[in-house]
Amino acid sequence: MFVILVYDVNQKRVAKVLKKCRQYLNWVQNSVLEGEISDANLKKLKMELEKIIRNDEDSVIFYCLRTTKYSSREIMGLKKGGDENII
Amino acid sequence: MFVILVYDVNQKRVAKVLKKCRQYLNWVQNSVLEGEISDANLKKLKMELEKIIRNDEDSVIFYCLRTTKYSSREIMGLKKGGDENII
């Protein structure tokens, strides 16, 4: 499936969270990653993030798209990340 | 359509961008908004944002979902925004 991940975590944990997410997804923009990921890997990523983030301070949102047939992405302004996986 | 908007703009323009986006979408998390929006309003929002952001410094991404039938949203950790429009 295609996942858009957005995180909002304490500065102390940003580097760790970003590093972990980049193992599975492509960085798009400050605090946003996206990409194709298997159910198994998504589960793994969530488990690993759970060990890093603090539930009372941090927030991570996963938008899971079973298909990208009905979606598109548009960027206004600066294009920051790579676009290997444009939907 | 359903839109997920993520912005990464210079601190100087954050308040203006957020205020403008909130006129059309629901705030979910730091720099993320989402919601149902008509084609006409999306066009309007883009035109208005174009006047606020600087193309060489700022970035705004729109993920447009023609249907939310194939998508889901999951939040880990803190739930910050409202959830009037959970997909």
Backbone of each chain as ProteinMPNN parsed JSONL, in Angstrom:
{"seq_chain_A": "MFVILVYDVNQKRVAKVLKKCRQYLNWVQNSVLEGEISDANLKKLKMELEKIIRNDEDSVIFYCLRTTKYSSREIMGLKKGGDENII", "coords_chain_A": {"N_chain_A": [[0.83, -1.193, 0.0], [0.267, 2.39, -0.299], [1.794, 4.841, 1.624], [1.453, 7.859, 3.433], [3.321, 9.584, 5.627], [3.311, 11.616, 8.451], [5.046, 13.42, 10.818], [5.173, 14.83, 14.112], [7.134, 15.584, 16.34], [8.933, 15.864, 19.461], [11.77, 17.975, 19.439], [14.064, 16.713, 20.387], [13.785, 14.099, 19.587], [13.516, 14.074, 16.863], [15.576, 13.488, 14.932], [16.054, 10.771, 15.316], [13.521, 9.652, 14.775], [13.148, 10.447, 12.111], [15.292, 9.14, 10.869], [14.6, 6.466, 11.296], [12.147, 6.318, 9.879], [13.019, 6.826, 7.287], [14.202, 4.476, 6.602], [12.216, 3.013, 5.584], [10.532, 4.587, 4.039], [10.238, 7.303, 1.6], [11.693, 10.473, 1.908], [9.921, 13.495, 1.754], [9.399, 16.122, 2.461], [10.065, 18.507, 5.032], [9.314, 16.789, 7.855], [7.567, 15.048, 6.525], [6.993, 11.974, 4.927], [6.773, 9.49, 2.335], [5.564, 6.618, 0.497], [5.613, 3.341, -1.095], [4.778, 0.525, 0.794], [4.934, -2.582, 2.436], [2.407, -4.5, 4.197], [3.568, -5.896, 6.282], [6.012, -4.583, 6.695], [5.056, -2.076, 7.382], [3.856, -2.57, 9.79], [6.092, -3.275, 11.241], [7.542, -0.88, 11.146], [5.815, 0.762, 12.634], [5.948, -0.48, 15.13], [8.608, -0.07, 15.751], [8.716, 2.696, 15.813], [7.096, 3.182, 17.959], [8.726, 2.583, 20.049], [10.431, 4.682, 20.032], [9.065, 7.19, 20.107], [7.321, 9.474, 22.353], [4.29, 9.002, 23.861], [2.869, 11.023, 25.089], [3.805, 13.363, 24.143], [4.547, 13.343, 21.472], [3.514, 12.94, 18.014], [2.423, 10.923, 15.399], [1.232, 10.556, 12.177], [-0.348, 8.301, 10.024], [-1.333, 8.081, 6.758], [-2.983, 5.787, 4.993], [-3.093, 4.455, 1.838], [-4.861, 2.271, -0.054], [-4.856, 2.041, -2.742], [-3.362, 4.042, -5.314], [-4.733, 4.983, -7.315], [-6.765, 6.794, -7.258], [-5.714, 9.143, -6.446], [-3.68, 12.108, -6.287], [-0.683, 14.091, -6.331], [0.337, 17.309, -5.605], [2.7, 19.888, -5.802], [3.417, 23.007, -4.459], [5.559, 25.741, -4.862], [8.788, 25.309, -3.493], [10.445, 22.292, -4.338], [11.334, 19.773, -2.36], [12.044, 17.068, -1.483], [12.993, 13.869, -2.978], [11.568, 12.47, -5.993], [10.975, 9.848, -6.533], [8.813, 8.324, -6.192], [6.436, 9.418, -7.165], [2.983, 9.956, -6.967]], "CA_chain_A": [[0.0, 0.0, 0.0], [1.003, 3.652, -0.318], [1.625, 5.511, 2.907], [1.962, 9.209, 3.679], [3.581, 9.656, 7.069], [3.626, 12.966, 8.924], [5.337, 13.369, 12.254], [5.3, 16.075, 14.87], [7.724, 15.057, 17.573], [9.855, 16.743, 20.185], [13.05, 18.205, 18.773], [15.039, 15.723, 20.862], [13.607, 12.791, 18.943], [13.311, 14.23, 15.42], [16.598, 12.795, 14.132], [15.822, 9.321, 15.461], [12.283, 9.305, 14.071], [13.394, 10.61, 10.676], [16.195, 8.063, 10.439], [13.823, 5.229, 11.262], [11.166, 6.391, 8.788], [13.731, 6.775, 6.001], [14.527, 3.083, 6.276], [11.057, 2.389, 4.934], [9.807, 5.503, 3.152], [11.03, 8.366, 0.997], [11.488, 11.79, 2.488], [9.326, 14.417, 0.794], [9.427, 17.505, 2.942], [10.153, 18.601, 6.48], [8.36, 15.971, 8.631], [6.667, 14.245, 5.686], [7.581, 10.924, 4.094], [5.751, 8.72, 1.639], [6.103, 5.521, -0.304], [4.995, 2.023, -1.081], [5.274, -0.265, 1.913], [4.122, -3.791, 2.643], [1.741, -4.54, 5.501], [4.522, -6.392, 7.273], [6.967, -3.521, 7.004], [4.338, -0.987, 8.054], [3.705, -3.035, 11.172], [7.431, -3.208, 11.814], [7.854, 0.546, 11.322], [5.02, 1.265, 13.754], [6.498, -1.037, 16.365], [9.884, 0.576, 16.025], [8.443, 4.095, 16.19], [6.52, 3.168, 19.313], [9.832, 2.542, 21.024], [11.157, 5.954, 19.998], [8.281, 8.385, 20.454], [6.631, 9.539, 23.647], [2.866, 9.152, 23.561], [2.28, 12.227, 25.669], [4.436, 14.55, 23.552], [4.761, 13.225, 20.038], [2.379, 12.506, 17.214], [2.764, 10.451, 14.057], [0.018, 10.194, 11.45], [-0.209, 7.486, 8.82], [-2.443, 7.996, 5.813], [-2.727, 4.562, 4.229], [-3.898, 4.395, 0.605], [-4.774, 0.917, -0.609], [-4.488, 2.241, -4.134], [-3.123, 5.461, -5.598], [-5.465, 5.22, -8.556], [-7.691, 7.919, -7.111], [-5.039, 10.236, -5.756], [-2.614, 12.809, -6.983], [0.091, 14.947, -5.453], [0.762, 18.563, -6.245], [3.587, 20.675, -4.951], [3.532, 24.441, -4.742], [6.806, 26.278, -4.336], [10.015, 24.524, -3.508], [10.359, 20.828, -4.294], [12.462, 19.452, -1.49], [12.477, 15.67, -1.488], [13.079, 13.21, -4.275], [10.23, 12.123, -6.471], [11.042, 8.5, -7.086], [7.545, 7.619, -6.016], [5.309, 10.336, -7.386], [1.725, 9.219, -7.157]], "C_chain_A": [[0.872, 1.254, 0.0], [0.732, 4.396, 0.985], [2.209, 6.92, 2.874], [2.111, 9.316, 5.193], [3.97, 11.089, 7.438], [3.91, 12.897, 10.416], [5.483, 14.763, 12.848], [5.816, 15.65, 16.23], [8.667, 16.075, 18.202], [11.22, 16.778, 19.498], [14.086, 17.139, 19.132], [14.962, 14.412, 20.091], [13.462, 12.86, 17.42], [14.297, 13.394, 14.608], [16.37, 11.291, 14.14], [14.606, 8.869, 14.654], [12.506, 9.378, 12.56], [14.256, 9.469, 10.14], [15.427, 6.746, 10.306], [12.857, 5.225, 10.065], [11.831, 6.246, 7.422], [14.159, 5.362, 5.629], [13.4, 2.43, 5.473], [10.406, 3.267, 3.868], [10.731, 6.581, 2.587], [10.67, 9.72, 1.606], [10.947, 12.744, 1.421], [9.564, 15.866, 1.194], [9.604, 17.443, 4.45], [9.011, 17.855, 7.17], [7.344, 15.174, 7.81], [7.454, 13.213, 4.888], [6.452, 10.177, 3.405], [6.396, 7.55, 0.919], [5.281, 4.261, -0.225], [5.605, 1.223, 0.066], [4.351, -1.475, 2.095], [3.461, -3.726, 4.015], [2.731, -4.919, 6.597], [5.503, -5.296, 7.682], [6.306, -2.347, 7.718], [4.181, -1.318, 9.536], [5.035, -2.879, 11.919], [7.798, -1.752, 12.116], [7.104, 1.114, 12.523], [5.582, 0.784, 15.089], [7.794, -0.335, 16.755], [9.687, 2.036, 16.442], [7.887, 4.179, 17.61], [7.602, 3.188, 20.389], [10.555, 3.886, 21.095], [10.327, 7.112, 20.544], [7.693, 8.311, 21.867], [5.169, 9.868, 23.387], [2.23, 10.419, 24.105], [2.855, 13.507, 25.05], [4.447, 14.527, 22.036], [3.522, 12.712, 19.316], [2.883, 12.066, 15.836], [1.467, 10.026, 13.37], [0.377, 9.383, 10.217], [-1.478, 7.618, 7.99], [-2.139, 6.793, 4.923], [-3.674, 4.516, 3.032], [-3.75, 3.002, -0.004], [-4.45, 0.961, -2.098], [-4.219, 3.724, -4.353], [-3.848, 5.871, -6.875], [-6.322, 6.485, -8.472], [-7.036, 9.119, -6.451], [-4.006, 10.905, -6.646], [-1.889, 13.684, -5.974], [0.511, 16.177, -6.224], [1.638, 19.332, -5.285], [3.598, 22.125, -5.407], [4.835, 24.922, -4.142], [7.944, 25.301, -4.488], [9.735, 23.022, -3.484], [11.558, 20.347, -3.52], [12.947, 18.014, -1.617], [12.617, 15.13, -2.896], [11.687, 12.872, -4.756], [10.225, 10.758, -7.131], [9.672, 7.833, -7.089], [6.336, 8.504, -6.22], [4.034, 9.539, -7.625], [0.86, 9.966, -8.149]], "O_chain_A": [[2.072, 1.183, 0.267], [-0.418, 4.557, 1.393], [3.304, 7.145, 2.36], [1.145, 9.157, 5.938], [4.846, 11.689, 6.814], [3.103, 12.374, 11.184], [5.862, 15.722, 12.175], [5.043, 15.391, 17.153], [9.127, 17.014, 17.552], [11.741, 15.76, 19.044], [14.88, 16.719, 18.29], [15.959, 13.701, 19.959], [13.305, 11.831, 16.762], [13.894, 12.672, 13.696], [16.478, 10.625, 13.11], [14.643, 7.857, 13.953], [12.101, 8.48, 11.822], [13.973, 8.907, 9.081], [15.588, 6.013, 9.33], [12.77, 4.239, 9.334], [11.279, 5.624, 6.514], [14.445, 5.085, 4.464], [13.604, 1.434, 4.779], [9.806, 2.766, 2.917], [11.862, 6.745, 3.043], [9.499, 10.053, 1.787], [11.468, 12.787, 0.306], [9.888, 16.715, 0.364], [9.316, 16.418, 5.068], [7.855, 18.266, 7.067], [6.361, 14.679, 8.361], [8.457, 13.539, 4.251], [5.304, 10.23, 3.847], [7.614, 7.498, 0.754], [4.376, 4.131, 0.599], [6.818, 1.251, 0.273], [3.136, -1.377, 1.922], [3.906, -2.983, 4.89], [2.733, -4.345, 7.686], [5.786, -5.108, 8.865], [6.926, -1.7, 8.562], [4.351, -0.464, 10.406], [5.084, -2.419, 13.059], [8.297, -1.435, 13.195], [7.671, 1.851, 13.329], [5.676, 1.547, 16.05], [8.04, -0.048, 17.926], [10.396, 2.547, 17.309], [8.17, 5.117, 18.355], [7.418, 3.731, 21.479], [11.21, 4.194, 22.09], [10.814, 7.916, 21.34], [7.587, 7.244, 22.472], [4.85, 10.884, 22.77], [1.172, 10.841, 23.636], [2.433, 14.609, 25.4], [4.366, 15.572, 21.391], [2.616, 12.136, 19.918], [3.672, 12.764, 15.199], [0.698, 9.234, 13.915], [1.287, 9.734, 9.466], [-2.571, 7.304, 8.462], [-1.15, 6.789, 4.19], [-4.895, 4.534, 3.189], [-2.66, 2.604, -0.416], [-3.847, 0.037, -2.643], [-4.784, 4.569, -3.657], [-3.616, 6.943, -7.435], [-6.57, 7.153, -9.476], [-7.723, 10.012, -5.953], [-3.532, 10.331, -7.626], [-2.412, 13.981, -4.9], [0.982, 16.089, -7.358], [1.347, 19.414, -4.092], [3.768, 22.422, -6.59], [5.178, 24.545, -3.022], [8.047, 24.571, -5.474], [8.902, 22.543, -2.715], [12.691, 20.497, -3.977], [14.134, 17.775, -1.837], [12.39, 15.837, -3.878], [10.724, 12.979, -3.996], [9.565, 10.539, -8.146], [9.402, 6.916, -7.865], [5.328, 8.36, -5.528], [4.018, 8.573, -8.389], [-0.246, 9.525, -8.459]]}, "seq_chain_B": "MFVILVYDVNQKRVAKVLKKCRQYLNWVQNSVLEGEISDANLKKLKMELEKIIRNDEDSVIFYCLRTTKYSSREIMGLKKGGDENII", "coords_chain_B": {"N_chain_B": [[-13.62, 16.63, -3.201], [-11.174, 14.884, -1.154], [-8.665, 16.4, 0.688], [-5.282, 16.352, 1.717], [-3.181, 18.516, 3.209], [0.095, 19.666, 3.436], [2.397, 21.819, 4.822], [5.516, 23.557, 4.566], [6.947, 26.108, 5.484], [8.677, 29.27, 5.664], [9.289, 30.543, 8.903], [8.363, 33.156, 9.241], [6.121, 33.288, 7.67], [4.381, 31.353, 8.532], [2.114, 31.717, 10.255], [0.342, 33.187, 8.669], [-0.061, 31.452, 6.494], [-1.16, 29.218, 7.779], [-3.505, 30.33, 8.821], [-4.879, 30.981, 6.496], [-5.206, 28.418, 5.315], [-6.809, 27.2, 7.209], [-9.228, 28.321, 6.747], [-10.347, 26.762, 4.891], [-9.793, 24.088, 5.391], [-9.415, 21.431, 7.878], [-7.44, 21.614, 10.754], [-4.94, 19.328, 11.593], [-2.489, 18.56, 12.661], [0.666, 19.905, 13.649], [1.543, 21.767, 10.953], [-0.041, 20.259, 9.194], [-3.06, 19.842, 7.451], [-6.435, 18.817, 6.721], [-9.272, 17.722, 4.775], [-12.606, 17.776, 3.306], [-13.061, 19.32, 0.211], [-14.183, 21.501, -2.329], [-13.604, 21.495, -5.912], [-13.532, 24.101, -6.856], [-13.058, 25.631, -4.547], [-10.597, 24.607, -3.818], [-8.998, 25.486, -5.86], [-9.192, 28.196, -5.397], [-8.011, 28.376, -2.86], [-5.398, 27.609, -3.505], [-4.651, 29.711, -5.187], [-4.729, 31.813, -3.406], [-2.801, 31.048, -1.577], [-0.575, 31.159, -3.154], [-0.09, 33.816, -3.275], [0.861, 34.324, -0.79], [3.026, 32.607, -0.095], [6.611, 32.108, -0.659], [8.187, 31.139, -3.523], [10.805, 30.303, -3.645], [11.522, 29.564, -1.147], [9.526, 28.368, 0.356], [7.277, 25.56, 0.744], [4.447, 23.767, -0.272], [2.429, 20.979, -0.061], [-0.106, 19.223, -1.719], [-2.107, 16.501, -1.263], [-4.386, 14.939, -3.139], [-7.361, 13.263, -2.863], [-9.596, 11.524, -4.687], [-11.519, 9.873, -3.793], [-12.252, 8.608, -0.534], [-12.525, 6.049, -0.063], [-10.637, 4.089, -0.243], [-8.784, 4.589, 1.643], [-7.223, 5.162, 4.836], [-6.762, 6.567, 8.09], [-4.35, 6.71, 10.572], [-3.4, 7.393, 13.874], [-0.554, 7.743, 15.841], [0.449, 8.076, 19.178], [0.115, 11.344, 20.496], [-3.015, 12.931, 19.972], [-3.703, 15.634, 18.16], [-5.199, 17.561, 16.549], [-8.664, 18.289, 15.616], [-11.225, 15.816, 14.937], [-13.201, 15.891, 13.072], [-13.419, 15.102, 10.538], [-12.618, 12.466, 10.041], [-11.078, 10.021, 8.043]], "CA_chain_B": [[-12.543, 15.667, -2.97], [-10.54, 14.975, 0.149], [-7.303, 16.892, 0.519], [-4.331, 16.426, 2.829], [-2.251, 19.599, 2.882], [1.247, 19.746, 4.336], [3.219, 22.967, 4.439], [6.842, 23.735, 5.167], [7.213, 27.482, 5.066], [9.496, 30.086, 6.544], [8.635, 30.93, 10.155], [7.711, 34.462, 9.07], [4.84, 33.171, 6.964], [3.6, 30.23, 9.055], [0.818, 32.136, 10.795], [-0.496, 33.593, 7.539], [-0.402, 30.25, 5.722], [-2.065, 28.402, 8.59], [-4.795, 31.026, 8.9], [-5.534, 30.829, 5.194], [-5.593, 27.014, 5.129], [-7.898, 26.869, 8.139], [-10.509, 28.794, 6.192], [-10.871, 25.744, 3.973], [-9.535, 22.714, 5.835], [-9.307, 21.251, 9.321], [-6.092, 21.419, 11.245], [-4.763, 17.99, 12.163], [-1.233, 18.452, 13.397], [1.658, 20.871, 13.21], [1.773, 21.864, 9.504], [-0.894, 19.355, 8.414], [-4.506, 20.047, 7.486], [-7.116, 17.907, 5.826], [-10.703, 17.932, 4.723], [-13.329, 17.784, 2.041], [-13.025, 20.645, -0.404], [-14.637, 21.461, -3.722], [-12.584, 21.886, -6.883], [-13.495, 25.565, -6.925], [-12.403, 26.147, -3.349], [-9.191, 24.194, -3.846], [-8.373, 26.425, -6.787], [-9.143, 29.475, -4.684], [-7.003, 28.242, -1.806], [-4.072, 27.619, -4.138], [-4.372, 31.065, -5.668], [-4.471, 32.669, -2.247], [-1.508, 30.654, -1.004], [0.471, 31.629, -4.061], [0.195, 35.215, -2.943], [1.501, 34.39, 0.532], [4.313, 31.901, 0.011], [7.717, 32.445, -1.559], [8.497, 29.912, -4.252], [12.191, 29.872, -3.473], [11.78, 29.215, 0.257], [8.428, 27.628, 0.98], [6.767, 24.395, 0.033], [3.133, 23.282, 0.159], [2.046, 19.78, -0.815], [-1.501, 18.808, -1.69], [-2.469, 15.147, -1.671], [-5.809, 15.013, -3.46], [-7.979, 11.941, -2.954], [-10.924, 11.667, -5.287], [-12.411, 9.17, -2.884], [-11.538, 8.134, 0.657], [-12.957, 4.659, 0.092], [-9.49, 3.189, -0.192], [-7.763, 5.151, 2.519], [-7.511, 5.222, 6.255], [-5.82, 7.399, 8.825], [-4.033, 6.197, 11.903], [-2.55, 8.305, 14.635], [0.22, 7.178, 16.952], [0.816, 9.109, 20.139], [-0.795, 12.437, 20.801], [-3.97, 13.369, 18.969], [-3.69, 17.081, 18.364], [-6.287, 18.308, 15.917], [-10.004, 17.737, 15.733], [-11.372, 14.68, 14.022], [-14.532, 16.008, 12.462], [-13.424, 14.551, 9.185], [-11.808, 11.232, 9.984], [-11.335, 9.271, 6.806]], "C_chain_B": [[-11.944, 15.876, -1.589], [-9.085, 15.383, -0.045], [-6.516, 16.826, 1.83], [-3.303, 17.478, 2.418], [-1.132, 19.64, 3.917], [2.091, 20.936, 3.907], [4.53, 22.993, 5.206], [7.306, 25.111, 4.709], [8.057, 28.212, 6.098], [8.67, 30.577, 7.74], [7.835, 32.227, 10.016], [6.318, 34.348, 8.465], [3.922, 32.065, 7.493], [2.194, 30.659, 9.48], [-0.157, 32.487, 9.677], [-0.985, 32.374, 6.743], [-1.423, 29.407, 6.488], [-3.463, 29.026, 8.637], [-5.581, 30.834, 7.596], [-6.042, 29.394, 5.01], [-6.783, 26.641, 6.011], [-9.247, 27.378, 7.665], [-11.169, 27.718, 5.337], [-10.776, 24.32, 4.515], [-9.434, 22.645, 7.36], [-7.87, 20.967, 9.723], [-5.978, 20.065, 11.914], [-3.572, 17.948, 13.103], [-0.337, 19.584, 12.901], [1.926, 20.761, 11.704], [0.976, 20.898, 8.639], [-2.356, 19.725, 8.576], [-5.148, 19.066, 6.533], [-8.584, 18.258, 5.77], [-11.289, 17.826, 3.342], [-13.309, 19.202, 1.485], [-13.471, 20.511, -1.861], [-13.504, 21.861, -4.647], [-12.406, 23.404, -6.903], [-12.764, 26.154, -5.724], [-10.926, 25.776, -3.301], [-8.391, 25.15, -4.741], [-8.159, 27.782, -6.111], [-8.035, 29.454, -3.621], [-5.596, 28.314, -2.4], [-3.685, 29.018, -4.595], [-4.018, 31.988, -4.507], [-3.127, 32.336, -1.597], [-0.349, 31.162, -1.858], [0.881, 33.068, -3.752], [0.965, 35.332, -1.631], [2.899, 33.778, 0.52], [5.362, 32.445, -0.958], [8.194, 31.161, -2.21], [9.922, 29.404, -4.067], [12.5, 29.456, -2.036], [10.746, 28.263, 0.834], [7.962, 26.475, 0.107], [5.411, 23.996, 0.602], [2.772, 22.085, -0.702], [0.565, 19.498, -0.625], [-1.584, 17.341, -2.121], [-3.974, 15.17, -1.902], [-6.361, 13.61, -3.651], [-9.385, 12.095, -3.521], [-11.968, 10.9, -4.481], [-11.604, 8.731, -1.667], [-11.881, 6.673, 0.929], [-11.774, 3.716, 0.304], [-8.407, 3.693, 0.758], [-8.195, 5.079, 3.974], [-6.46, 6.095, 6.912], [-5.595, 6.795, 10.197], [-3.134, 7.179, 12.607], [-1.854, 7.541, 15.753], [0.575, 8.316, 17.886], [-0.292, 10.125, 20.309], [-1.741, 12.745, 19.646], [-4.138, 14.864, 19.154], [-4.907, 17.804, 17.795], [-7.64, 17.68, 16.197], [-10.137, 16.559, 14.802], [-12.751, 14.688, 13.387], [-14.602, 15.272, 11.133], [-12.583, 13.3, 9.04], [-12.138, 10.458, 8.718], [-11.239, 7.789, 7.077]], "O_chain_B": [[-12.17, 16.898, -0.942], [-8.363, 14.786, -0.843], [-7.012, 17.19, 2.896], [-2.635, 17.335, 1.394], [-1.384, 19.648, 5.122], [2.459, 21.042, 2.737], [4.628, 22.514, 6.335], [7.968, 25.252, 3.681], [8.133, 27.809, 7.259], [7.512, 30.971, 7.598], [6.762, 32.37, 10.602], [5.449, 35.186, 8.705], [2.824, 31.86, 6.974], [1.205, 30.03, 9.103], [-1.334, 32.129, 9.731], [-2.155, 32.28, 6.373], [-2.415, 28.945, 5.925], [-4.47, 28.33, 8.509], [-6.782, 30.563, 7.607], [-7.182, 29.187, 4.595], [-7.652, 25.867, 5.609], [-10.29, 26.916, 8.129], [-12.374, 27.749, 5.089], [-11.57, 23.452, 4.151], [-9.374, 23.67, 8.039], [-7.18, 20.167, 9.091], [-6.832, 19.695, 12.719], [-3.636, 17.378, 14.192], [-0.579, 20.148, 11.834], [2.478, 19.762, 11.244], [1.289, 20.732, 7.46], [-2.841, 19.902, 9.693], [-4.489, 18.539, 5.637], [-9.088, 19.001, 6.613], [-10.574, 17.789, 2.341], [-13.519, 20.167, 2.22], [-13.165, 19.523, -2.53], [-12.544, 22.499, -4.214], [-11.289, 23.917, -6.96], [-11.95, 27.066, -5.869], [-10.103, 26.543, -2.801], [-7.275, 25.556, -4.417], [-7.109, 28.413, -6.236], [-7.24, 30.387, -3.508], [-4.718, 28.992, -1.866], [-2.548, 29.455, -4.418], [-3.127, 32.83, -4.612], [-2.411, 33.222, -1.129], [0.706, 31.54, -1.35], [2.029, 33.47, -3.943], [1.643, 36.331, -1.393], [3.842, 34.358, 1.058], [5.05, 33.134, -1.929], [8.562, 30.207, -1.525], [10.212, 28.231, -4.301], [13.62, 29.04, -1.74], [11.059, 27.446, 1.701], [8.219, 26.428, -1.096], [5.247, 23.9, 1.818], [2.805, 22.163, -1.93], [0.051, 19.532, 0.494], [-1.173, 16.993, -3.227], [-4.748, 15.395, -0.971], [-5.885, 12.857, -4.501], [-10.251, 12.719, -2.907], [-13.151, 11.241, -4.491], [-10.398, 8.507, -1.771], [-11.576, 6.13, 1.991], [-11.902, 2.677, 0.951], [-7.254, 3.269, 0.68], [-9.378, 4.952, 4.288], [-5.392, 6.329, 6.347], [-6.54, 6.419, 10.89], [-2.212, 7.734, 12.008], [-2.481, 6.796, 16.507], [0.957, 9.398, 17.44], [-1.478, 9.797, 20.268], [-1.324, 12.812, 18.49], [-4.651, 15.316, 20.178], [-5.562, 18.574, 18.497], [-7.751, 16.684, 16.911], [-9.264, 16.32, 13.967], [-13.378, 13.647, 13.192], [-15.67, 14.877, 10.666], [-11.915, 13.105, 8.025], [-13.301, 10.264, 8.366], [-11.422, 6.982, 6.165]]}, "name": "protein", "num_of_chains": 2, "seq": "MFVILVYDVNQKRVAKVLKKCRQYLNWVQNSVLEGEISDANLKKLKMELEKIIRNDEDSVIFYCLRTTKYSSREIMGLKKGGDENIIMFVILVYDVNQKRVAKVLKKCRQYLNWVQNSVLEGEISDANLKKLKMELEKIIRNDEDSVIFYCLRTTKYSSREIMGLKKGGDENII"}
